[in-house]
Amino acid sequence: LSMRSVAVNVASGAVELSLPTRGPYPVDVNMASGSIAIIVPAGVPVRVNASGLSGSIRGELVQRVSGNSMSGVYETPGFSRSGAYLELNVNMLSGSVEIR
């Protein structure tokens, strides 16, 4: 599967999104409330640009590198925009995002 971008809009509930390819491509997630688990391909560097009012970004793969808990940037160690990588743009009102 060859993708150029992914867009997910969630009103409420729980969603699991498994990304099948290595990128680079942007993933845009817009949530009103609920939770989303984003499963990334093994070994692919990830950057998460998060903005919203309340909620959390969590996962053993990423750590916050700037901003605060809801308007920040999270990356895997050694993230680079060269080669294969994923860039996740997450905008949520309330909820949680897990990167695994």
Sequence and secondary structure as in RCSB ss.txt:
>XXXX:A:sequence
LSMRSVAVNVASGAVELSLPTRGPYPVDVNMASGSIAIIVPAGVPVRVNASGLSGSIRGELVQRVSGNSMSGVYE
TPGFSRSGAYLELNVNMLSGSVEIR
>XXXX:A:secstr
   S EEEEESSSEEEEE  S   EEEEEEESSSEEEEE  TT  EEEEEEESS EEE TT EEEEE SSSEEEE
 TT  SSSS EEEEEEESS EEEE 
